[in-house]
Amino acid sequence: MTLQKFRAEQLNIKGDLLEDIKTKKRSDELISTNTETRLAVSNSSEYQKKVEEIVSNEMDVARKLLEMEKLISARMEFYYNAVANGGSIKHDRVFLEYLNTMRSVMQDWKKYIEGFADKKIEHNLNINVVNDQLKIVKEVVLEVLKDMDPSLVLIFMEKLNYRMSGLKHDSPEYNQYLIEVSDAEEV
């Protein structure tokens, strides 16, 4: 038995295995090309200038925050001493304002040092999903109404129209209604 015959009969190298080998070779070539490109970019003078610019901007922000902290601390010390020596209500109010300013600077400093970003939570609702859910609710209500006595259906529709006409999405009544509904669902 020859090597070619063994390969053809036993390994089936013409099918998926051969395609996998070709794919692996192509990906290895792409990786080496990407590595060379990254190396060339990182060694360029323009890239180095941009990195230095970013670093200097970062250092400027840190320096400014430190300068603000020193300035506010000095002013807070002045007004603290004034209040401690029986200063006026104005001194006390200004001292409290400086305390709030210092707290704000410290929060900014924490975000800068620790890298915390303000968290923003977004709720994306697809209008088609909402419409589909409304159609389902409408069909269920219609089925229930068909099973009810016709006189009760009229009473139900009047009450529903009365409640729906008074609701607006930003009104306190609407918010109270949502609270009542959520409380009812928990029970």
C-alpha positions in Angstrom: 0.0 0.0 0.0 1.4 3.4 -1.0 1.2 6.6 1.1 -1.2 8.2 -1.4 -3.5 5.2 -1.4 -3.5 5.1 2.4 -4.2 8.9 2.6 -7.0 8.6 0.1 -8.6 5.6 1.8 -8.0 6.2 5.5 -7.7 10.0 6.0 -10.1 11.5 3.5 -7.8 14.5 3.2 -9.6 15.8 0.2 -12.7 16.9 2.2 -13.2 18.9 5.3 -9.7 18.2 6.7 -8.0 19.8 3.6 -10.3 22.8 3.9 -9.5 23.2 7.6 -5.7 23.1 6.8 -6.1 25.8 4.2 -8.2 28.0 6.5 -5.6 27.7 9.3 -2.8 28.6 6.9 -4.7 31.7 5.8 -5.5 32.8 9.3 -1.8 32.4 10.3 -0.8 34.6 7.4 -3.4 37.3 8.4 -2.2 37.3 11.9 1.4 37.8 10.9 0.4 40.6 8.5 -1.6 42.3 11.2 1.2 42.1 13.7 3.6 43.6 11.2 1.1 46.4 10.5 0.7 47.2 14.2 4.4 47.2 14.7 4.9 49.6 11.8 2.2 51.9 13.1 3.4 51.9 16.7 7.0 52.8 15.5 5.9 55.7 13.3 6.6 59.2 14.5 3.0 60.4 14.1 1.8 57.7 16.4 4.4 58.5 19.0 3.4 62.2 18.8 -0.2 61.4 19.3 0.6 59.2 22.3 2.6 62.0 23.9 -0.2 64.4 23.3 -2.7 62.2 25.0 -0.4 61.6 27.9 0.2 65.3 28.3 -3.6 66.0 28.2 -4.1 63.3 30.8 -1.4 64.9 33.0 -3.0 68.4 32.5 -6.3 67.1 33.8 -4.7 65.6 36.8 -2.7 68.8 37.5 -5.9 70.9 37.1 -7.8 68.7 39.5 -4.9 69.0 42.1 -4.8 72.7 41.7 -8.5 73.0 42.2 -8.3 70.9 45.3 -5.5 73.0 46.8 -7.3 76.2 46.1 -10.6 75.0 47.6 -8.8 73.5 50.6 -7.2 76.9 51.3 -10.5 78.7 51.0 -12.2 76.1 53.2 -9.5 76.5 55.8 -10.0 80.3 55.8 -13.8 80.1 56.2 -13.5 77.3 58.8 -11.3 79.5 60.9 -13.7 82.4 60.5 -16.7 80.2 61.5 -14.8 78.7 64.4 -13.9 82.2 65.7 -17.6 83.2 65.8 -18.0 84.3 62.2 -21.3 85.3 60.6 -23.9 83.2 58.9 -22.5 84.4 55.6 -19.1 82.8 56.5 -20.9 79.6 57.4 -22.9 79.5 54.2 -19.8 80.1 52.1 -18.0 77.4 54.0 -20.8 74.9 53.2 -20.7 75.9 49.5 -17.0 75.2 49.5 -17.6 71.8 51.1 -20.1 70.9 48.4 -17.6 72.1 45.7 -14.9 69.9 47.3 -17.2 66.9 47.3 -17.8 67.5 43.6 -14.0 67.8 42.9 -13.4 64.6 44.9 -16.1 62.8 42.8 -14.5 63.9 39.6 -11.1 62.9 40.9 -12.4 59.4 41.8 -13.9 59.0 38.3 -10.6 60.2 36.7 -8.4 57.9 38.9 -10.5 54.8 39.1 -12.0 55.1 35.6 -15.6 55.1 36.7 -17.9 56.5 34.1 -21.4 57.7 34.8 -23.7 54.8 34.3 -26.5 55.3 31.9 -29.2 52.7 31.6 -31.1 52.7 28.4 -34.3 50.8 27.8 -34.8 50.1 24.1 -38.3 49.0 23.2 -39.1 47.9 19.8 -42.4 49.5 18.8 -43.4 46.4 16.9 -43.1 44.3 20.1 -45.3 46.8 22.0 -47.9 46.8 19.3 -48.0 43.0 19.2 -48.4 42.9 23.0 -51.3 45.5 22.8 -53.0 43.4 20.1 -52.8 40.3 22.3 -54.3 42.2 25.3 -57.0 43.6 23.0 -57.9 40.1 21.7 -58.0 38.7 25.3 -60.3 41.5 26.5 -62.6 41.0 23.5 -62.8 37.3 24.2 -63.7 38.0 27.8 -66.3 40.6 26.8 -67.9 38.1 24.4 -68.4 35.7 27.3 -70.0 38.4 29.5 -73.6 39.6 29.8 -74.2 42.4 27.3 -75.3 44.8 30.0 -72.1 44.3 31.9 -70.1 44.9 28.7 -71.5 48.4 28.4 -70.7 49.2 32.1 -67.1 47.8 31.6 -66.6 49.9 28.4 -67.8 53.1 30.1 -65.5 52.5 33.1 -62.6 51.7 30.8 -63.1 54.8 28.7 -63.5 57.0 31.8 -60.2 55.7 33.3 -58.3 55.8 30.0 -59.3 59.3 29.2 -58.0 60.6 32.5 -54.6 59.0 32.2 -51.6 60.8 30.8 -48.1 59.2 31.0 -46.6 62.0 33.1 -49.5 62.7 35.4 -49.5 61.7 39.1 -52.7 59.7 38.6 -51.0 57.6 36.0 -48.0 57.0 38.3 -50.4 56.1 41.1 -52.2 53.7 38.8 -48.9 52.0 37.9 -48.1 51.6 41.6 -51.5 50.1 42.2 -51.1 47.7 39.3 -47.7 46.6 40.3 -48.9 46.0 43.9 -51.8 44.0 42.6 -49.4 41.8 40.5 -47.2 41.1 43.6 -50.2 39.8 45.6 
